[in-house]
Amino acid sequence: MIASSVLVTFPPRHFLLTAEHAISSDSRSATYVPIGSKLLKLSGAFIGTMPADPGAKDLDVAFLPLSESLVADIGTERFLTKDNISPWNAPRP
C-alpha cells in the first residue's frame, strides 16, 4: 500500500504521522520513506487510534516514534516543526 505521511518533530522526539488504516490494512508490510532517489526502510512499532465502532467516523491517526539514527539518515530539515504551523485563524504575514 502507498500512503501519505508527515514527518514532524516535537523536540526532542521525531515522528512519522499517517492514517491508522494505512498501517492496519497490512501489518506485515514494511514502511519506507523516500530520501532522494532511494527508499529508507523504517523500523519500530506504530501507535494508532482504534475505532470505538467499526462504522463510526473516529480518528484515523497513527504515529511512529523515530530513532535518532533514523532521523539523522532522513535529515532534520525534512521535519515539520511548531514554527511551520500556525492556528487556522491566525493572520498570515
CYANA upper distance limits for C-alpha pairs under 8 A (distance plus 0.5 A):
  1 MET  CA     22 ALA  CA      7.79
  1 MET  CA     26 ASP  CA      8.40
  2 ILE  CA     22 ALA  CA      8.46
  3 ALA  CA     18 THR  CA      8.02
  3 ALA  CA     19 ALA  CA      8.41
  3 ALA  CA     22 ALA  CA      6.76
  4 SER  CA     18 THR  CA      6.92
  4 SER  CA     19 ALA  CA      8.46
  5 SER  CA     16 LEU  CA      7.04
  5 SER  CA     17 LEU  CA      5.90
  5 SER  CA     18 THR  CA      5.01
  5 SER  CA     19 ALA  CA      8.14
  6 VAL  CA     16 LEU  CA      6.15
  6 VAL  CA     17 LEU  CA      5.61
  6 VAL  CA     18 THR  CA      7.09
  6 VAL  CA     79 PHE  CA      8.26
  6 VAL  CA     80 LEU  CA      8.07
  7 LEU  CA     14 HIS  CA      7.88
  7 LEU  CA     15 PHE  CA      6.33
  7 LEU  CA     16 LEU  CA      5.12
  7 LEU  CA     17 LEU  CA      6.85
  7 LEU  CA     78 ARG  CA      7.39
  7 LEU  CA     79 PHE  CA      5.29
  7 LEU  CA     80 LEU  CA      6.51
  8 VAL  CA     14 HIS  CA      6.40
  8 VAL  CA     15 PHE  CA      5.88
  8 VAL  CA     16 LEU  CA      6.84
  8 VAL  CA     17 LEU  CA      7.81
  8 VAL  CA     79 PHE  CA      5.29
  8 VAL  CA     80 LEU  CA      4.95
  8 VAL  CA     81 THR  CA      6.57
  9 THR  CA     13 ARG  CA      6.31
  9 THR  CA     14 HIS  CA      4.81
  9 THR  CA     15 PHE  CA      6.62
  9 THR  CA     79 PHE  CA      6.58
  9 THR  CA     80 LEU  CA      6.67
  9 THR  CA     81 THR  CA      5.99
  9 THR  CA     82 LYS  CA      8.40
 10 PHE  CA     14 HIS  CA      6.81
 10 PHE  CA     81 THR  CA      7.44
 10 PHE  CA     82 LYS  CA      8.04
 13 ARG  CA     65 PRO  CA      7.80
 13 ARG  CA     66 LEU  CA      8.01
 14 HIS  CA     65 PRO  CA      6.61
 14 HIS  CA     66 LEU  CA      6.04
 14 HIS  CA     67 SER  CA      8.18
 14 HIS  CA     71 VAL  CA      7.66
 14 HIS  CA     79 PHE  CA      8.34
 15 PHE  CA     63 PHE  CA      6.79
 15 PHE  CA     64 LEU  CA      5.88
 15 PHE  CA     65 PRO  CA      5.11
 15 PHE  CA     66 LEU  CA      5.91
 16 LEU  CA     63 PHE  CA      5.97
 16 LEU  CA     64 LEU  CA      5.63
 16 LEU  CA     65 PRO  CA      7.25
 16 LEU  CA     66 LEU  CA      7.71
 17 LEU  CA     61 VAL  CA      7.67
 17 LEU  CA     62 ALA  CA      6.33
 17 LEU  CA     63 PHE  CA      4.94
 17 LEU  CA     64 LEU  CA      7.13
 18 THR  CA     22 ALA  CA      7.68
 18 THR  CA     61 VAL  CA      6.46
 18 THR  CA     62 ALA  CA      5.87
 18 THR  CA     63 PHE  CA      6.77
 19 ALA  CA     23 ILE  CA      7.66
 19 ALA  CA     60 ASP  CA      5.79
 19 ALA  CA     61 VAL  CA      5.04
 19 ALA  CA     62 ALA  CA      6.04
 20 GLU  CA     24 SER  CA      6.61
 20 GLU  CA     48 GLY  CA      6.10
 20 GLU  CA     49 THR  CA      7.00
 20 GLU  CA     60 ASP  CA      5.49
 20 GLU  CA     61 VAL  CA      5.16
 20 GLU  CA     62 ALA  CA      5.12
 21 HIS  CA     25 SER  CA      6.23
 21 HIS  CA     60 ASP  CA      7.14
 21 HIS  CA     61 VAL  CA      8.45
 22 ALA  CA     26 ASP  CA      8.19
 23 ILE  CA     27 SER  CA      6.48
 23 ILE  CA     46 PHE  CA      8.30
 23 ILE  CA     62 ALA  CA      8.19
 30 ALA  CA     41 LYS  CA      7.54
 30 ALA  CA     42 LEU  CA      7.88
 31 THR  CA     41 LYS  CA      6.42
 31 THR  CA     42 LEU  CA      6.00
 31 THR  CA     43 SER  CA      8.05
 32 TYR  CA     39 LEU  CA      6.31
 32 TYR  CA     40 LEU  CA      5.76
 32 TYR  CA     41 LYS  CA      4.90
 32 TYR  CA     42 LEU  CA      6.05
 33 VAL  CA     39 LEU  CA      6.11
 33 VAL  CA     40 LEU  CA      5.77
 33 VAL  CA     41 LYS  CA      7.15
 33 VAL  CA     42 LEU  CA      7.72
 34 PRO  CA     38 LYS  CA      6.39
 34 PRO  CA     39 LEU  CA      5.00
 34 PRO  CA     40 LEU  CA      6.65
 35 ILE  CA     39 LEU  CA      6.40
 35 ILE  CA     40 LEU  CA      7.07
 35 ILE  CA     74 ILE  CA      7.11
 42 LEU  CA     70 LEU  CA      8.18
 44 GLY  CA     64 LEU  CA      7.43
 44 GLY  CA     65 PRO  CA      7.93
 44 GLY  CA     66 LEU  CA      8.11
 45 ALA  CA     64 LEU  CA      6.82
 45 ALA  CA     65 PRO  CA      8.36
 46 PHE  CA     62 ALA  CA      6.78
 46 PHE  CA     63 PHE  CA      5.96
 46 PHE  CA     64 LEU  CA      5.06
 46 PHE  CA     65 PRO  CA      7.98
 47 ILE  CA     62 ALA  CA      5.91
 47 ILE  CA     63 PHE  CA      5.86
 47 ILE  CA     64 LEU  CA      6.82
 48 GLY  CA     60 ASP  CA      8.18
 48 GLY  CA     61 VAL  CA      6.18
 48 GLY  CA     62 ALA  CA      4.37
 48 GLY  CA     63 PHE  CA      6.80
 49 THR  CA     59 LEU  CA      6.97
 49 THR  CA     60 ASP  CA      6.62
 49 THR  CA     61 VAL  CA      6.23
 49 THR  CA     62 ALA  CA      6.86
 50 MET  CA     59 LEU  CA      8.42
 50 MET  CA     60 ASP  CA      8.29
 51 PRO  CA     56 ALA  CA      7.51
 51 PRO  CA     57 LYS  CA      8.40
 51 PRO  CA     58 ASP  CA      6.19
 51 PRO  CA     59 LEU  CA      7.74
 51 PRO  CA     60 ASP  CA      8.39
 52 ALA  CA     56 ALA  CA      7.67
 52 ALA  CA     58 ASP  CA      7.80
 66 LEU  CA     70 LEU  CA      6.80
 66 LEU  CA     71 VAL  CA      7.00
 67 SER  CA     71 VAL  CA      6.74
 68 GLU  CA     72 ALA  CA      6.68
 69 SER  CA     73 ASP  CA      6.84
 70 LEU  CA     74 ILE  CA      6.70
 71 VAL  CA     75 GLY  CA      6.32
 71 VAL  CA     76 THR  CA      6.86
 72 ALA  CA     76 THR  CA      7.27
 74 ILE  CA     78 ARG  CA      7.67
 75 GLY  CA     79 PHE  CA      8.34
 80 LEU  CA     84 ASN  CA      6.69
 81 THR  CA     85 ILE  CA      7.51
 82 LYS  CA     86 SER  CA      8.36
 86 SER  CA     90 ALA  CA      6.95
